[in-house]
Amino acid sequence: MDSAQLAEQLIQYANRYRLTHDEVAKASGEAQRLFDEEYDYAKSLETIATVLDQVEPGSYKRLEDRYYQSKQPVTESTREEDVSSN
């Protein structure tokens, strides 16, 4: 499930590079095909993450961290941290 959601997010993120980077356009198309036709979410994610890290080093890790952070349930302690940081 996480692979599918991460692959979707990275494919969308890669759209910003499709017109200016041929390798991103090609990898994005392949990642989309793997996702839509073969349901190989892990391979789709690997394909798009690899090319994104080539054009924007560290982007996959940053987006992956953001994704898992957004999945964390809000607890009283995280709510207090958010309030105190404002």
URTANOR-V286717 format. One record per pair of residues at least 24 apart in sequence whose ideal C-beta (glycine too) atoms are under 7 Angstrom apart, sorted by the first residue. I is the first residue (numbers start at 1). J is the second residue. Records with the same first field share a line. If there is no record, write none. Layout:
I = J, J
This chain:
3 = 41, 42, 45
4 = 41
5 = 67
6 = 45, 64, 67
7 = 31, 35, 41, 44, 45, 48
9 = 63, 67
10 = 45, 48, 49, 52, 60, 63
11 = 48
13 = 52, 63
14 = 48, 52
17 = 55
21 = 55
23 = 51, 54
24 = 51, 55
27 = 51
